[in-house]
Amino acid sequence: MSYETVMEQIKALPEECLDDASKYIDFLLYQYGLNKMNSLMETEEEFNKKMQKGYDDKAQGRVKPLKEAFSDIKKRFA
C-alpha cells in the first residue's frame, strides 16, 4: 500500500474520526519502535557468552589498559 492511498483514506474520514486515526498511528509508531528495540536486545545466553569471552580474555592477558586503548584509538582516527 502506498502513502498516497493511506492519505486518501485519511482525507475521506469525517473530521471527528481524525483524533482516533492519529492515536492509532501513534500506537503503530510506538509498536514499530519497540520491534526495532527488541532486535537490539540480546538474550541472557548471548550476554553470558560475551561476558565469558571478556573474562577469558582478561585471564589470558588479551586486554590493554584503558589509557593505552584510548591512545591507540586516538592515533588511528586522528
C-alpha positions in Angstrom: 0.0 0.0 0.0 1.3 3.4 -0.8 1.4 6.6 1.3 -0.9 8.2 -1.3 -3.6 5.5 -0.7 -3.4 5.9 3.1 -3.5 9.7 2.8 -6.6 9.4 0.6 -8.3 7.1 3.2 -7.5 9.6 5.9 -8.8 12.5 3.9 -12.1 10.6 3.4 -12.6 10.2 7.2 -15.0 12.5 8.9 -13.2 15.1 11.0 -14.5 13.6 14.3 -12.5 10.4 13.5 -9.2 12.2 13.0 -8.3 12.0 16.7 -8.8 8.3 16.7 -6.8 7.9 13.5 -3.9 10.0 15.0 -3.9 7.9 18.2 -3.8 4.7 16.1 -0.9 6.0 14.1 0.9 6.9 17.3 0.3 3.4 18.5 1.7 1.9 15.3 4.8 4.1 15.6 5.3 3.1 19.2 4.9 -0.6 18.3 7.3 -0.2 15.4 9.9 1.4 17.8 9.5 -1.5 20.2 10.1 -4.0 17.5 13.3 -2.2 16.5 14.5 -2.1 20.1 13.8 -5.8 20.6 16.1 -6.7 17.7 18.9 -4.8 19.6 18.3 -6.7 22.8 20.4 -9.8 23.4 19.3 -13.0 25.2 20.7 -13.9 28.6 22.7 -16.7 26.8 24.2 -14.2 24.4 25.1 -11.8 27.3 26.6 -14.6 29.3 28.7 -15.7 26.3 30.1 -12.2 25.8 30.8 -11.8 29.5 32.6 -15.2 29.5 34.7 -14.1 26.5 35.7 -10.9 28.3 36.6 -12.9 31.4 38.6 -15.4 29.3 40.4 -12.5 27.5 41.3 -10.9 30.9 42.5 -14.2 32.3 44.7 -14.9 29.2 46.2 -11.4 29.2 44.5 -10.4 25.9 43.5 -6.9 27.2 45.1 -3.5 27.2 45.0 -0.8 29.9 42.2 1.8 29.3 44.7 4.6 28.7 46.6 2.6 26.1 43.4 1.5 24.3 42.2 5.2 24.0 45.7 6.2 22.9 45.5 3.6 20.1 42.1 4.8 19.1 43.2 8.5 19.0 46.2 7.6 16.8 44.0 5.6 14.4 41.4 8.3 14.0 43.5 11.5 14.4 
